[in-house]
Amino acid sequence: MNPYELFSPLQVLYTGELNNGCIASGFDEPTGITPTALVPFSAPAIPYEVSMDVSPSYFNGTYFSLGLTNSSVLSNNLESTSSLSMIVFPEIVIDPDTNATGVTYELRSGTAVFASGIIPDNYYNQISIRVDPINRTVGGMVNGADIGTFPLDIGRPRYAGFEGIGIADNFVIRRLQ
């Protein structure tokens, strides 16, 4: 059982077995248009977290992003106009001797980058963003590693969503208190 996956009746097969559903966009060369999926969202007045497991396409110029926004645009939304987003870029070789790969991540608000780095690639990379409206801070985690907390008041975003070229699973919004 994946602790980041909530049960969905859509995953029950006609046999009664569970099927691990995911969402995938075409693994094609980038066209400059990155699809965005948004859900209307009423941000709570207490700390909350948005998380997802993502695997960006391996093509240069692609990414997968999870975020909060006030814009209803359905392409290239989170990369530039997000209130807060975590972006993961395709794998790179981080150890030529073992061929170990990693992904690059960025925690952003709009185009301002708060944190970035390279971490080992888990294929499905668990990313999350945290918002504390009481203390006016934001933060994030990548594959269980906390990448920091930063002062930022994002207000009450109208949408939560994700965008990118790749595969994603386990989109979850949860209160932290």
C-alpha positions in Angstrom: 0.0 0.0 0.0 1.4 3.4 -1.0 0.9 5.9 1.9 0.6 8.7 -0.7 -2.2 7.0 -2.6 -5.8 7.5 -1.6 -8.4 4.8 -2.5 -10.5 5.5 -5.6 -13.4 3.4 -6.8 -12.1 4.1 -10.4 -9.2 1.7 -9.7 -11.4 -1.3 -8.9 -11.5 -3.7 -11.9 -14.5 -5.8 -12.8 -12.7 -8.8 -11.2 -12.5 -6.9 -7.8 -8.8 -6.4 -8.1 -7.2 -3.0 -7.7 -5.6 -1.4 -10.7 -3.0 1.3 -10.0 -4.2 4.1 -12.3 -2.0 7.0 -13.4 -2.1 9.8 -15.8 0.2 10.1 -18.8 0.7 12.7 -21.5 2.3 11.9 -24.8 6.1 11.1 -24.6 6.7 13.1 -27.7 9.4 15.7 -28.5 8.4 19.0 -26.9 6.3 21.4 -29.0 6.5 24.4 -26.6 3.0 23.7 -25.4 2.8 21.9 -22.1 -0.7 20.6 -21.0 -2.1 21.7 -17.6 -4.7 19.9 -15.5 -6.5 22.1 -12.9 -9.1 21.5 -10.2 -11.0 24.3 -8.5 -9.6 24.6 -5.0 -10.6 26.4 -1.9 -7.5 26.8 0.2 -8.0 26.2 3.9 -6.9 28.8 6.5 -4.6 26.2 8.1 -1.4 24.6 6.7 -1.8 22.2 3.8 0.2 20.2 1.3 -0.2 19.2 -2.3 1.7 16.1 -3.5 2.1 13.8 -6.5 4.5 11.2 -7.9 5.9 12.3 -11.2 8.2 10.9 -13.9 9.0 13.6 -16.5 9.7 12.6 -20.1 13.3 12.1 -21.0 13.3 14.7 -23.8 15.2 17.9 -23.3 12.9 20.9 -22.8 10.2 18.8 -21.0 9.3 18.9 -17.3 6.5 17.9 -14.9 5.1 20.4 -12.4 2.8 20.4 -9.4 1.4 23.7 -8.2 -1.2 26.2 -7.1 -2.4 29.1 -9.3 -5.0 31.8 -9.8 -4.8 31.4 -13.6 -7.3 29.1 -15.5 -5.0 28.8 -18.5 -4.7 25.1 -19.6 -1.2 25.2 -21.1 2.2 26.4 -19.7 0.4 27.8 -16.6 2.5 26.6 -13.7 5.9 27.2 -15.3 5.4 31.0 -15.2 2.3 32.2 -13.4 2.0 29.8 -10.4 1.5 31.1 -6.9 3.7 28.1 -5.9 5.0 25.2 -7.9 7.5 22.3 -7.8 9.0 21.6 -11.2 11.0 18.4 -12.0 13.1 18.2 -15.2 14.2 15.0 -16.9 17.0 12.8 -15.6 20.6 13.5 -16.0 23.6 11.2 -15.4 25.0 12.1 -12.0 27.6 9.2 -11.7 29.2 8.2 -15.0 30.9 5.1 -13.3 27.6 3.6 -12.2 25.3 5.3 -14.8 23.2 6.6 -11.8 20.7 9.2 -12.9 19.1 12.2 -11.2 16.4 14.8 -11.7 16.6 18.5 -11.3 14.0 20.2 -9.2 12.9 23.8 -8.6 10.6 25.3 -6.1 9.1 28.4 -7.7 6.6 31.2 -7.3 6.0 32.4 -10.9 9.5 32.6 -12.3 11.2 33.3 -9.0 13.2 30.2 -7.8 13.4 29.6 -4.0 15.3 26.3 -4.1 16.8 24.0 -6.7 19.0 21.0 -6.9 19.6 17.5 -8.3 18.5 14.3 -6.5 18.7 10.6 -7.4 15.9 9.6 -9.8 13.3 7.2 -8.3 11.5 7.0 -11.7 8.3 8.1 -9.8 9.6 11.0 -7.9 7.4 12.0 -5.0 7.1 15.8 -4.9 5.1 18.0 -2.6 4.6 21.7 -1.8 3.5 23.0 1.6 1.7 26.2 2.4 1.3 27.7 5.9 -1.2 30.6 5.5 -0.9 31.3 9.3 2.9 31.9 9.3 2.9 33.0 5.6 5.5 30.4 4.6 5.9 27.9 1.8 8.1 24.9 1.3 8.6 21.6 -0.4 9.9 18.0 -0.4 11.4 15.8 -3.1 11.6 12.1 -2.6 11.4 12.6 1.2 14.0 15.3 1.4 12.8 18.6 2.8 14.2 21.4 0.6 13.3 24.2 3.0 10.7 26.7 4.2 10.6 30.2 2.8 8.6 33.4 3.7 5.9 33.9 1.1 2.3 34.8 1.4 0.5 33.3 -1.7 -3.0 34.3 -0.6 -5.7 31.8 -1.4 -5.1 30.2 -4.8 -8.1 29.3 -6.9 -6.7 26.1 -8.5 -4.5 23.2 -7.7 -3.0 21.2 -10.6 -0.2 19.7 -12.5 1.3 20.0 -15.9 4.0 18.5 -18.0 5.1 15.8 -20.4 5.4 12.4 -18.6 3.6 10.1 -16.2 2.1 11.0 -12.8 0.2 9.3 -10.0 -1.3 10.0 -6.6 -2.3 13.6 -6.8 -3.3 14.4 -3.2 -4.3 17.6 -1.3 -4.3 17.3 2.5 -4.5 19.5 5.5 -1.4 19.3 7.8 -3.3 20.0 11.0 
